[in-house]
Amino acid sequence: MIDDLSLASQITAIDPAHFTWDVPDHWQQGRGACGGSVVAAMARAAIASEPEAERVLRAVSCEILAPVLAGPAWLRVETLRRGQGISAIDVRLTQDEEGTARLRARATLTLARARNHDRDLQISPPPAATAFGAVPRAPVGPPIAPTFTQHLDFRPLGPPPFSGASVPQVDGWIAAPRASSWGPPELLALVDAYWPSLMVLESAPRPLVTLTFTAQLLAVPERGPLYHRGRALAAQDGYLAELRELFTADGRLVVVNTQVIAIVK
């Protein structure tokens, strides 16, 4: 069983525009692979297809159209535009279904060079959090939590899922102690790791499905635990809009993630 966050989204190049991904078992969230590992694998394909190392991943917009099942998957990369400093790349992930390649997920990713630094800002207030080492590790894992959670280190602060809390917000530390590499794919996987904020309002489990995933990567920090803050923005007609953020231990915001989540029933 793969216990490494990085290896869980590892891809293999066929040529510069085509890759395979052996979607691992034991990394599911329901029937399909957890959304974070799907986005991470697609990010790896975009990064591998870009010839200029100075262009780093800055933004992702992804739709997960169907569960990505354990087993072979194929990723096709198309460069939509390559300007002087920015590359826009499309990635499509398919799996065979009864002999036909079916689209399971697609993403548009932006890779860009660094620009001037005369407008560095930190507007989002950093969390006033208890230090990572002072928060006990929570026993998060199956059968109560999704299968993939057993591979990560969750140290939540605040109400747990299904506690009937009054505020739809989730705070806590997250770490991947066995990740063999560190970069944008790992950050994308970690920002998706915690449960949706709606869960703390509920008194019992209910099915939720991420439909869209967008993220802005502001920096790749040094390897270490990150502070997760997730909160519901609004819910209507059975759909939840959620904002998630990852901060470093010294309070720097490094990832902003928004998701549209379907409240299945």
C-alpha positions in Angstrom: 0.0 0.0 0.0 1.3 3.4 -0.9 1.7 5.6 2.1 3.5 8.5 0.4 1.5 11.6 -0.6 3.9 12.3 -3.5 3.8 8.7 -4.9 0.0 8.7 -4.7 -0.1 11.2 -7.6 3.1 10.1 -9.4 2.7 10.0 -13.2 4.8 8.4 -16.0 5.6 10.2 -19.3 4.8 8.5 -22.6 5.8 11.6 -24.5 5.8 15.3 -23.7 2.0 15.5 -24.1 0.8 12.2 -22.8 1.2 10.6 -19.4 -0.2 7.6 -17.5 -1.2 7.5 -13.8 -1.7 4.2 -11.9 -4.4 5.5 -9.6 -3.5 3.8 -6.3 -5.9 1.9 -4.1 -6.4 3.1 -0.4 -6.5 6.8 -1.5 -10.2 7.0 -2.1 -12.8 9.5 -0.9 -15.9 7.4 -1.6 -15.6 5.4 -4.8 -13.0 7.6 -6.5 -9.6 8.9 -5.7 -9.6 11.9 -3.4 -9.9 15.1 -5.3 -6.6 16.5 -4.0 -4.6 13.6 -5.6 -6.5 14.0 -8.9 -5.6 17.7 -9.1 -2.0 16.9 -8.0 -1.6 14.3 -10.8 -2.9 16.8 -13.4 -0.6 19.4 -12.0 2.4 17.1 -12.4 1.5 16.5 -16.1 1.3 20.3 -16.7 4.6 20.9 -14.9 6.3 18.1 -16.8 5.2 19.4 -20.1 6.6 22.9 -19.6 10.2 23.2 -20.8 11.1 26.4 -18.8 11.7 25.6 -15.2 11.3 29.3 -14.2 7.6 29.1 -15.1 6.1 27.6 -11.9 2.5 26.7 -11.2 0.5 29.7 -10.1 -3.2 28.8 -10.6 -5.5 25.8 -11.2 -9.1 25.5 -12.3 -10.4 21.9 -12.3 -13.6 20.1 -12.8 -13.9 16.5 -11.5 -16.6 15.1 -13.7 -16.8 11.5 -12.5 -15.0 9.3 -9.9 -11.4 8.5 -10.8 -11.2 4.9 -10.0 -8.2 2.9 -8.8 -6.3 1.6 -11.8 -4.9 3.0 -15.1 -5.6 6.6 -16.1 -4.4 8.6 -19.0 -3.5 12.3 -19.1 -3.3 14.4 -22.2 -1.7 17.8 -22.1 -2.3 20.7 -24.6 -0.6 24.1 -24.4 -3.4 26.6 -25.0 -1.0 29.5 -25.2 2.6 30.1 -24.4 3.5 33.8 -24.0 6.7 35.6 -23.0 6.3 34.7 -19.4 3.0 32.7 -18.9 1.9 29.3 -20.1 -1.8 28.2 -20.1 -2.1 24.5 -20.2 -5.1 22.2 -20.5 -5.0 18.7 -19.0 -7.6 16.0 -19.6 -7.8 12.8 -17.5 -9.5 9.7 -19.0 -10.1 6.1 -18.0 -11.4 3.2 -20.0 -15.0 2.3 -19.5 -16.2 -0.7 -21.5 -13.5 -0.2 -24.1 -14.1 3.6 -24.5 -12.0 6.4 -23.0 -14.2 8.4 -20.7 -13.3 11.9 -19.5 -13.1 11.9 -15.7 -11.5 15.3 -15.0 -10.1 18.3 -16.8 -8.1 21.3 -15.7 -6.6 24.5 -16.9 -3.3 25.4 -15.2 -1.3 28.6 -15.4 2.5 28.5 -15.1 4.4 31.8 -14.9 7.7 33.4 -14.2 8.2 35.5 -11.1 7.6 39.2 -11.6 8.6 42.3 -9.6 8.0 42.3 -5.8 7.1 45.9 -5.1 3.5 45.0 -4.2 3.9 42.1 -1.8 0.8 42.0 0.5 -0.6 39.9 3.3 -4.3 40.9 3.6 -5.9 37.7 4.8 -5.4 37.7 8.6 -3.1 34.9 9.8 -4.5 32.5 12.3 -3.7 32.9 15.9 -3.1 29.2 16.3 -1.7 26.8 18.9 1.7 25.5 17.7 1.6 22.3 15.6 3.6 20.3 18.3 1.2 21.3 21.0 -1.9 19.9 19.3 -2.4 16.2 19.5 -2.7 14.1 16.4 -6.3 13.1 15.7 -7.2 9.5 15.0 -8.5 10.3 11.5 -9.0 7.4 9.2 -11.4 4.7 7.9 -14.0 3.4 8.5 -15.4 6.8 9.7 -13.2 9.1 7.6 -12.3 8.6 3.9 -9.6 6.0 3.1 -7.0 8.5 2.0 -6.9 10.3 5.4 -5.0 7.4 7.1 -1.8 8.6 5.2 -1.8 12.2 6.6 -1.3 13.9 10.0 -4.4 15.8 11.0 -4.3 18.1 14.1 -7.7 19.8 14.2 -8.7 22.7 16.4 -12.3 23.5 16.9 -15.5 21.4 16.6 -15.2 18.0 15.0 -17.4 16.7 12.2 -21.0 15.8 13.1 -20.9 17.9 16.3 -23.8 20.2 15.5 -21.6 23.3 15.7 -23.1 26.7 14.9 -20.3 28.1 12.7 -19.3 26.3 9.4 -15.5 26.6 9.8 -12.7 24.1 10.1 -9.3 25.0 11.5 -6.3 22.8 12.2 -2.8 21.7 11.2 -2.1 19.3 8.3 1.1 17.5 7.4 2.3 14.7 5.1 5.1 13.2 7.1 5.9 10.5 4.5 5.9 12.7 1.4 9.0 12.0 -0.7 8.9 15.3 -2.5 7.6 18.8 -1.9 6.1 21.3 -4.3 2.8 22.5 -5.9 1.3 19.0 -6.3 1.7 18.3 -2.6 0.2 21.7 -1.6 -2.8 21.1 -3.9 -3.4 17.7 -2.3 -3.1 19.1 1.3 -5.5 22.0 0.8 -8.1 19.5 -0.1 -7.4 17.1 2.8 -9.7 18.4 5.5 -13.4 17.7 5.6 -15.9 20.3 4.2 -16.9 23.0 6.7 -20.5 21.9 6.4 -19.6 18.7 8.2 -19.3 20.4 11.6 -22.9 21.6 11.4 -24.3 18.2 10.9 -25.2 15.6 13.5 -24.5 12.6 11.2 -22.6 11.9 8.0 -24.1 12.9 4.6 -22.6 12.6 1.1 -20.8 15.6 -0.4 -19.1 15.8 -3.8 -16.6 18.4 -5.0 -17.6 19.6 -8.5 -15.1 22.4 -9.1 -11.7 23.1 -7.6 -9.8 26.3 -8.1 -6.5 27.3 -6.4 -3.9 30.1 -6.4 -0.5 29.1 -5.3 1.3 32.2 -3.8 4.5 30.4 -2.7 6.0 27.1 -2.1 7.1 27.2 1.5 9.8 25.0 3.2 8.6 21.5 3.9 6.6 21.3 7.1 3.1 21.3 8.6 0.6 23.9 7.3 -2.3 25.5 9.0 -5.6 24.9 7.3 -8.5 27.3 7.5 -11.8 26.4 5.7 -15.1 28.1 5.9 -18.4 28.1 4.0 -19.2 31.2 2.1 -22.8 30.3 1.2 -25.1 27.3 0.5 -28.2 27.3 -1.7 -30.1 24.8 -3.9 -28.0 21.9 -2.6 -24.6 23.5 -3.5 -22.0 24.8 -1.1 -19.3 27.4 -1.9 -16.3 27.0 0.4 -13.0 28.9 0.8 -9.9 27.2 2.0 -6.5 28.6 2.9 -3.1 27.2 3.9 -0.7 29.1 6.1 2.9 28.5 7.1 3.8 28.2 10.8 4.9 31.9 10.7 1.5 33.0 9.3 2.3 33.4 5.6 -0.6 32.6 3.3 0.6 30.2 0.6 -2.5 28.6 -1.0 -6.0 29.9 -1.6 -8.6 27.3 -2.7 -12.3 27.7 -3.5 -14.6 24.7 -4.1 -18.2 24.2 -5.2 -19.5 21.2 -3.4 -22.7 19.3 -4.1 -24.8 18.3 -1.1 -26.0 15.0 -2.5 -28.8 14.4 0.0 
